[in-house]
Amino acid sequence: MSDFETDGGPENEWEDRGELAWNEFDWERYLREQDDSIHRYLGFYEAFRQNPNRIDAVAEQMGWGQGTWSDDDGSAESDDEDAAIDSSEDDDEIYTLHKNPIFIATKAIFLSAKRPWELNAGDGAKIPSALALGYLASLHRGEEQAVQAIHALDFGDYAMAISLFKRALSALNASLSLLNAEPAKKHVAVLTYREEALPKLFDLREIWLRVMAECREELNRPIDEEN
């Protein structure tokens, strides 16, 4: 899971940054660059929308490996191998959650799912207010739980990550239930949105299930293999 894994704790993470002393403007520039990564992912995602293997195709375009989220060969990594997260060899390059491939993919696909819904959510004639608010709330819960799960990944707490991804999946199921409910299907705007949104929601589900499977592999790995 080298594309998103850090084995070191938060104290080690900050110590490894040495004499890094960025001001708020440096961090704003950095965060804008990470926002660009989300939009870059989204651009590839839309371009590969008709590709049944779009998750892997986009990951390859983002430089995350071919057909997989990671290049893990099963060997353990040392605490100071931040390069396992970001292949950049620039000494000034630092890692934060915003560079995590799972974070980028999750944020990008949620953004793609929320935008078209928000365009119609304010028009009660197109989408009933209860459905509009309920669906947005379920998307928000799913995104929040997924981001917390990715935080757990970065701290190497795979069991917690699995639990949080389960909560994210539960919220995702709630979103699907709202779109599939018979009252929702009576509205043309919902049906139009639903056709575009279902593949996105299932892609999120697929990504999270893959990561959960890798987390379980890490948890089941014999201790002597980690030494």
Summary of the structure (lengths in Angstrom):
residues: 227
radius of gyration: 19.1
end to end distance: 16.9
largest distance: 62.3
contacts: 653
relative contact order: 0.13
helix: 68%
strand: 0%
